[in-house]
């Protein structure tokens, strides 16, 4: 055991800690995206808060070469005003196939616009070249805007 201020070499021990939670990305919308009634649509993301490995492009995150591992993904999707019976459903997709589905019927009655919020998270093991994107479905009876204000998608590689 070292004294306060001592440097201790943990390499090779059960307590070794190294690395960063990268690649990491956080993207968001710059404008509303209209989603047709009873239609599944891939979400678009025009802006990046950050993208540590330049791995987010064409509305999807692609695991870079040599960066396979366990990843954690999160999303917050806000739908505009719609009838009470509206369901908003979102999927995280991996390589074009559904991984996780979140369904929301809750609405934000605090605001003057009755917005519907969809949040979720998912952990997945990925290899280089795997790609992830968000897909959305709604049944409001007409077109529904996915709002730019507050809608975002982010993720990062876990250190484990």
MITOR-814985 format. One line per field, with one value per atom (N, C-alpha, C): residue number from 1; chain; atom name; x negated, y negated, z negated. Coordinates in steps of 0.001 Angstrom, whole numbers, plus 500000, padded with zeros to 6 digits. Atoms other than C-alpha are relative to their C-alpha. Layout:
# MITOR-814985
num <- [NUM ...]
chaine <- [A ...]
atome <- [CA ...]
px <- [X ...]
py <- [Y ...]
pz <- [Z ...]
//
This chain:
# MITOR-814985
num <- [1 1 1 2 2 2 3 3 3 4 4 4 5 5 5 6 6 6 7 7 7 8 8 8 9 9 9 10 10 10 11 11 11 12 12 12 13 13 13 14 14 14 15 15 15 16 16 16 17 17 17 18 18 18 19 19 19 20 20 20 21 21 21 22 22 22 23 23 23 24 24 24 25 25 25 26 26 26 27 27 27 28 28 28 29 29 29 30 30 30 31 31 31 32 32 32 33 33 33 34 34 34 35 35 35 36 36 36 37 37 37 38 38 38 39 39 39 40 40 40 41 41 41 42 42 42 43 43 43 44 44 44 45 45 45 46 46 46 47 47 47 48 48 48 49 49 49 50 50 50 51 51 51 52 52 52 53 53 53 54 54 54 55 55 55 56 56 56 57 57 57 58 58 58 59 59 59 60 60 60 61 61 61 62 62 62 63 63 63 64 64 64 65 65 65 66 66 66 67 67 67 68 68 68 69 69 69 70 70 70 71 71 71 72 72 72 73 73 73 74 74 74 75 75 75 76 76 76 77 77 77 78 78 78 79 79 79 80 80 80 81 81 81 82 82 82 83 83 83 84 84 84 85 85 85 86 86 86 87 87 87 88 88 88 89 89 89 90 90 90 91 91 91 92 92 92 93 93 93 94 94 94 95 95 95 96 96 96 97 97 97 98 98 98 99 99 99 100 100 100 101 101 101 102 102 102 103 103 103 104 104 104 105 105 105 106 106 106 107 107 107 108 108 108 109 109 109 110 110 110 111 111 111 112 112 112 113 113 113 114 114 114 115 115 115 116 116 116 117 117 117 118 118 118 119 119 119 120 120 120 121 121 121 122 122 122 123 123 123 124 124 124 125 125 125 126 126 126 127 127 127 128 128 128 129 129 129 130 130 130 131 131 131 132 132 132 133 133 133 134 134 134 135 135 135 136 136 136 137 137 137 138 138 138 139 139 139 140 140 140 141 141 141 142 142 142 143 143 143 144 144 144 145 145 145 146 146 146 147 147 147 148 148 148 149 149 149 150 150 150 151 151 151 152 152 152 153 153 153 154 154 154 155 155 155 156 156 156 157 157 157 158 158 158 159 159 159 160 160 160]
chaine <- [A A A A A A A A A A A A A A A A A A A A A A A A A A A A A A A A A A A A A A A A A A A A A A A A A A A A A A A A A A A A A A A A A A A A A A A A A A A A A A A A A A A A A A A A A A A A A A A A A A A A A A A A A A A A A A A A A A A A A A A A A A A A A A A A A A A A A A A A A A A A A A A A A A A A A A A A A A A A A A A A A A A A A A A A A A A A A A A A A A A A A A A A A A A A A A A A A A A A A A A A A A A A A A A A A A A A A A A A A A A A A A A A A A A A A A A A A A A A A A A A A A A A A A A A A A A A A A A A A A A A A A A A A A A A A A A A A A A A A A A A A A A A A A A A A A A A A A A A A A A A A A A A A A A A A A A A A A A A A A A A A A A A A A A A A A A A A A A A A A A A A A A A A A A A A A A A A A A A A A A A A A A A A A A A A A A A A A A A A A A A A A A A A A A A A A A A A A A A A A A A A A A A A A A A A A A A A A A A A A A A A A A A A A A A A A A A A A A A A A A A A A A A A A A A A A A A A A A A A A A A A A A A A A A A A A A A A A A A A A A A]
atome <- [N CA C N CA C N CA C N CA C N CA C N CA C N CA C N CA C N CA C N CA C N CA C N CA C N CA C N CA C N CA C N CA C N CA C N CA C N CA C N CA C N CA C N CA C N CA C N CA C N CA C N CA C N CA C N CA C N CA C N CA C N CA C N CA C N CA C N CA C N CA C N CA C N CA C N CA C N CA C N CA C N CA C N CA C N CA C N CA C N CA C N CA C N CA C N CA C N CA C N CA C N CA C N CA C N CA C N CA C N CA C N CA C N CA C N CA C N CA C N CA C N CA C N CA C N CA C N CA C N CA C N CA C N CA C N CA C N CA C N CA C N CA C N CA C N CA C N CA C N CA C N CA C N CA C N CA C N CA C N CA C N CA C N CA C N CA C N CA C N CA C N CA C N CA C N CA C N CA C N CA C N CA C N CA C N CA C N CA C N CA C N CA C N CA C N CA C N CA C N CA C N CA C N CA C N CA C N CA C N CA C N CA C N CA C N CA C N CA C N CA C N CA C N CA C N CA C N CA C N CA C N CA C N CA C N CA C N CA C N CA C N CA C N CA C N CA C N CA C N CA C N CA C N CA C N CA C N CA C N CA C N CA C N CA C N CA C N CA C N CA C N CA C N CA C N CA C N CA C N CA C N CA C N CA C N CA C N CA C N CA C N CA C N CA C N CA C N CA C N CA C N CA C N CA C N CA C N CA C N CA C N CA C N CA C N CA C N CA C N CA C]
px <- [499146 500000 499104 500791 498656 500482 499650 498676 500749 499293 500799 499040 500845 499389 499065 500848 497441 500649 499527 497742 499895 499976 498758 500237 499855 498311 500988 498987 501490 499988 500049 500516 499869 500052 501170 500751 499274 503132 501491 498545 506818 500637 499470 507214 499574 500462 505808 501173 498988 507814 499326 500573 507130 501070 499110 508899 500976 498965 511640 501255 498736 515277 500152 499932 514574 499839 499311 515687 501264 498787 518504 500578 499332 521075 501260 498729 524041 500496 499451 526220 501397 498674 529368 500530 499331 531852 499896 499984 531628 501359 498654 535159 500940 499011 538373 499977 499905 538793 501417 498627 542250 500011 499862 543213 501446 498659 546210 500702 499175 549069 499767 500160 548604 498807 501201 545127 498775 501279 541748 498981 500903 539131 498686 501297 535398 499865 500187 534578 498723 501173 532197 499432 500708 529616 499024 500804 528098 498792 501050 525867 499354 500745 523221 499571 500626 522446 498540 501350 519418 500048 500189 518141 498502 501432 514783 499184 500751 513819 500521 499389 515728 500713 499337 517836 501498 498588 521256 500128 499767 522316 501232 498808 525383 501039 498980 527616 499794 500284 525897 498584 501300 523020 499435 500671 520563 498769 501133 518087 498721 501252 514583 499138 500950 511872 499210 500740 510222 500739 499248 512984 501203 498930 515209 500052 499839 516579 501456 498644 519620 500325 499565 521516 501322 498758 524254 500588 499302 526830 501192 498885 529440 500722 499261 532204 501120 498855 534776 500637 499272 537384 501248 498827 540034 500895 499019 543168 500890 499159 545326 501424 498627 548978 500765 499227 551297 501144 498887 554483 499522 500339 554505 499693 500168 554622 498711 501211 551348 498961 501137 548578 498772 501278 544989 499099 500847 542693 498667 501332 538945 499183 500878 536351 498557 501418 532618 499754 500305 531419 498502 501395 528155 499932 500176 527095 501336 498709 530681 501057 499045 532356 500338 499547 534401 499308 500590 532640 500944 499208 534878 501123 498845 538306 500524 499415 539715 501304 498690 543388 500399 499576 544749 501380 498705 548268 500112 499960 547376 499773 500120 547653 499623 500405 546238 501124 498876 549311 499617 500451 547231 499891 500151 546494 501343 498770 549122 500199 499917 548345 499865 500035 549114 498989 501071 545798 499968 500178 545144 498493 501435 541720 499701 500444 539898 498538 501384 536742 499631 500441 534661 498495 501434 531266 499825 500270 529632 498504 501401 526327 499828 500220 524880 498512 501377 521683 499868 500166 520377 498597 501296 517575 499849 500262 515944 500923 499102 518344 501475 498589 521555 500474 499469 523814 501348 498818 526630 500736 499163 529528 501343 498689 532924 501113 498818 536281 501213 498836 539634 501285 498670 543319 501029 498942 546467 501333 498652 550225 500998 499154 551704 501204 498927 554016 499594 500544 551938 498503 501445 548355 499699 500441 546482 498576 501357 543457 499207 500985 540482 499254 500485 539321 498480 501447 535814 499600 500317 535929 500103 500028 534865 499789 500216 534598 498513 501417 531170 499728 500435 529289 498516 501405 525975 499576 500536 523717 498497 501436 520260 499598 500566 518012 499735 500235 517917 498603 501276 514691 500357 499709 515157 498937]
py <- [501170 500000 498773 501217 496627 498914 501171 493380 499001 501027 490420 499287 500669 488935 500951 499026 492114 500447 499386 493504 501498 498549 497143 500624 499309 499419 501155 498955 501506 500924 499168 503046 501464 498563 506764 500420 499633 506615 500091 499909 507300 498619 501343 503547 499076 500827 502349 499262 500826 499504 499217 500727 498071 499790 500209 496651 498870 501020 494220 500582 499540 494622 499467 500389 494102 501244 501083 494232 499582 500552 491999 498980 500968 489907 499481 500563 487636 499108 500728 486411 499499 500569 484314 499420 500527 482896 498472 501457 479353 499514 500363 479421 501173 498948 481346 500965 498987 484577 500547 499520 485490 501501 498549 489164 500284 499678 490472 500959 499108 492280 501464 498551 496074 500349 499774 495909 500020 499965 496934 499203 500928 494304 499919 500213 494020 498528 501379 490892 499418 500724 488293 499154 500774 486528 499080 500947 483376 499451 500663 482186 500949 499223 483631 499100 500641 482546 500437 499457 484830 501336 498730 487786 500284 499883 488862 500689 499238 491220 499783 500252 489687 501245 498736 492850 499830 500243 491221 499264 500598 490508 500646 499484 490940 500526 499705 491048 501312 498776 494081 499968 499827 494962 501329 498784 497488 500241 499657 499270 499985 500090 498335 501257 498885 500846 500007 499851 502164 499502 500579 500712 500853 499112 503737 500071 499890 504314 499825 500195 503620 498510 501380 500429 499767 500436 498541 498898 500974 496605 499423 500697 494061 499165 500870 492103 499292 500780 489423 499448 500424 488839 499255 500789 486124 499835 500167 486255 498816 501175 483208 500332 499874 482674 501043 498933 485606 500437 499526 487324 500881 499187 489149 501447 498579 492543 500304 499809 492013 500841 499237 494541 499609 500277 493650 501166 498838 496639 499769 500162 496578 501261 498839 499207 499563 500062 499321 501142 498968 501200 500212 499621 503048 500659 499459 503694 500185 499977 502985 500886 499125 505417 499421 500537 504477 500678 499493 504851 499815 500326 503122 499068 500824 501588 499350 500747 498913 499407 500536 497932 498969 501032 494743 499492 500646 493468 498809 501104 490943 498682 501322 487269 498982 501083 484105 498962 500919 482218 498689 501234 479530 498884 501013 477762 499721 500321 476098 500927 499013 478652 501376 498659 482243 500872 499231 483842 501403 498627 487547 500279 499767 488666 501490 498620 491879 500043 499879 492786 501468 498623 495911 500104 499705 497498 501479 498618 500699 500235 499591 502505 501125 498987 504568 500221 499656 506369 499824 500344 505088 500333 499816 505817 498878 501037 503451 500189 499969 502570 500075 500017 503064 498555 501359 500041 499968 500202 498660 498749 501132 496363 500106 500044 495325 499986 499913 496162 499646 500475 494665 500361 499702 495552 499233 500688 493602 500276 499721 494053 498914 501113 490604 499774 500233 490790 499017 500943 488231 499911 500186 487043 499467 500440 486453 499480 500541 484249 500603 499691 485635 498691 501348 482477 499941 500192 481142 499642 500420 479611 501172 498933 482347 501397 498655 485329 500226 499698 486952 501496 498607 490241 499989 499995 491087 501382 498723 493937 499934 499937 494996 501442 498697 498011 500067 499800 499388 500548 499428 500154 501137 498852 503650 501062]
pz <- [500000 500000 500000 499881 501023 499054 500797 499194 500884 499264 500201 500947 499008 503410 500728 499319 504336 501303 498765 507854 499836 500157 507798 501360 498727 510819 499824 500086 511212 501212 498800 514551 499609 500264 514476 498757 501218 511244 500287 499872 510712 499950 500132 510195 501130 498887 513517 500633 499375 515006 501115 498880 518426 501052 498873 521426 499797 500009 522286 500630 499421 523242 501423 498592 526927 500863 499342 529611 499257 500596 528451 500973 499139 530287 499308 500453 529535 501129 498865 532392 499683 500213 532595 501309 498821 535077 500030 499860 536453 500490 499554 537872 499739 500198 537352 501185 498944 539328 500012 499891 540576 500282 499856 540204 500393 499522 542162 499056 500814 540410 500398 499795 540013 500883 499195 541537 499088 500720 540099 500818 499324 540913 499242 500640 540233 499651 500435 538256 500585 499510 539594 498868 501040 537422 500713 499234 538870 499248 500768 536022 499003 500994 533729 498849 501155 530204 499981 499877 530513 500733 499289 532530 499944 500301 531114 501087 499001 533939 501424 498691 536874 500523 499663 536848 500243 499738 537214 501324 498680 540810 500608 499304 542998 499018 501004 539892 499258 500752 538397 499432 500631 536097 500471 499538 537548 499130 500868 535241 500837 499238 536457 499881 500009 537259 498695 501242 534095 498769 501122 531871 499586 500436 531318 498483 501442 527840 499616 500504 525689 500031 499841 526478 499279 500633 524655 500866 499167 526706 499237 500637 525583 501058 499110 527302 499252 500449 526598 501264 498813 529298 499525 500358 529012 501225 498942 531165 499699 500154 531753 499583 500460 530871 500819 499357 531640 499090 500836 530416 498847 501171 527057 500332 499679 528768 500756 499210 530624 499258 500510 530098 500813 499363 530862 499648 500241 531264 500696 499441 531826 499844 500027 532570 500162 499707 532261 500967 499024 535313 500094 499777 535838 501362 498653 539426 500716 499326 540561 499360 500686 538128 498628 501286 535048 498829 501236 531699 498825 501171 529211 500404 499690 529361 498731 501108 527062 500487 499650 527123 498963 500930 525620 500360 499833 525133 499044 500963 522430 500718 499409 523235 498940 500884 521722 499950 500110 520534 499311 500641 518825 501034 498964 522086 500667 499280 524242 501190 498925 526967 499363 500595 526009 500738 499372 526928 499427 500440 526731 499971 500177 525454 500033 499906 526217 499586 500448 524305 499923 500123 524231 499938 500021 523834 500309 499617 525027 499954 500015 524497 500997 498959 527345 500225 499638 528283 501510 498590 531618 500481 499338 534055 501027 499008 536526 501202 498851 539334 499641 500421 537332 499987 500043 537684 499287 500837 535523 500461 499626 536403 499297 500653 535062 501040 499138 536678 499143 500741 535667 500742 499449 536186 499169 500729 535291 500683 499476 535706 499603 500436 535084 500908 499040 538109 501079 499023 540001 499801 500153 540354 498602 501325 537082 500115 500013 536559 498858 501030 534693 499786 500286 532979 499900 500096 533331 498576 501361 529869 499037 500993 527467 500538 499458 529841 500235 499807 529726 499860 499970 530073 499655 500387 528373 499518 500456 527407 499811 500249 526346 499697 500309 525912 498504 501435 522366 499754 500440 520551 499049 500875 519160 500141]
//
